Amino acid sequence: MTIDSKPALRPDFMWGFATAAAQMESGSKEQDAAAGKGDSIWDYFCEKPGAIADGTKVSRTTDFYTHWKEDLALMKSLGVNSYRFSISWPRVIPNGGAEDPVNEAGLEFYDQVIDECLRIGMTPFVTLYHWDLPLALYKKYGGWLSRRIIPDFERYARLCFERWGGKVKHWLTLNEPWVVAGLGHYTGSFAPGHRSSSEPWIVGHHLILAHAHAVKIYRDEFKPAQHGEIGITLNGDWVEPWDESPENVQAAQDKMDAAIGWFADPIYLGHNYPASMRKMLSDRLPTFTPEELALVHGSSDFYGCNFYTTNTIKAGCVVEDEINGNTTLCFDRPDGSVIGPESDLGWLRDVPWGFRKHLNYLYSKYQKPIYITENGYAVKGESQMSAEDAVKDADRVTYYRGYLDAVRGAVEDGADIRSYFAWSFHDNFEWASGLGPRFGCVRVDYDTFERTPKDSAYAVSEWFKKNIPAESS
Ligand code: GAL
């Protein structure tokens, strides 16, 4: 089938752009304070010397707080039918805890955003937790290190379901728990910046339990009347064994288990973690009680997939790397060739064929409808380009066309794929990399906050015009 023949996607396929509150809401520290927003662990992390590559701060990003209406209108003008965004926990409950006061101004901000989405015909797809833990909870009990977070997360989730569940029918509990546990508590490269060989596994366990408890609340108390769906979204790249040797083939699976199986195997398969992780970590890896596993198993209505790149994988590693299954991540092959061109970030290359394989792997292993909740690219050197050059983002256009064709290919292979959200709508705060690397399909001038669509915004829009059939056909 060619791109111009029959469209392969479902008529109700959801497509749009993805963002996260911490990366794009704030215009200034003063604005946050005036809006009653509490600090998150990222405000704290940004104060650590050297933590953010360019020294920028999460309290001054792209000012969606002011520009939300114009941003939603711009998305709509590109033809999207949905928008994935996150709620900032410290904006709605500044101190985060189950007994702490709610910030009505924070709730009203999201009332406006959700109402406007619906008014202009964009389905809201809402993430509860995209890494901005209220700082007060970290100070009180170490955040995700303590089980005390579970009732606090439950109360936050319940508040969101109560307030918006009549309008929001697609919920994500957590974005990428691997990053929270692994980069937040193993490498220390993300907030809260811990380097530990024991903490990530405990944090991961609490993340899974908090997710499952929130899902139970939704299903028991809200779903019967609200009829929405809820799940988790996981990161994880495609892994290609470096060569066909049994140890590299095994290493590729170990890496997949550490990145995805850590969370997906308990949630979708009811396993008490992957065997390779148990072998690697022994009793550093917690164990679910039978009651906990019963709660966790089946706690996601769909498979939420964030996907960016592919690695070739070799067995073993020079420096211990347990969050990657103690393997070595490469981009080369035995013949010296590389699998894709460089982007602006060391971990990301454009390897479209890996996406089709990845989607087929996820669908056959976990057997759930797949929502692609993030996919995108940072063009090499874009931050040094003039605005005029940056909007001619040919490398990003190539990336999106290749990856979108891979999505269509996986659908043709039989995978049930129901959404695609490009990361990201506009350039924004790229966590520890600050405002350097740009992932937007829309350029942001960080001095004036002016927005300008790049060529990729139109290319993605065109692709979907051709590939989603009209509802009536
Ligand atoms: C994801 C994350 C996003 C975004 C993206 C690009 O892991 O969910 O917030 O930063 O990566 O690095």
Boltz pocket constraint, residues with backbone or C-beta under 6 A from the ligand:
constraints:
  - pocket:
      binder: B
      contacts: [[A, 20], [A, 23], [A, 175], [A, 176], [A, 179], [A, 235], [A, 306], [A, 374], [A, 423], [A, 429], [A, 430], [A, 431], [A, 439]]
      max_distance: 6.0
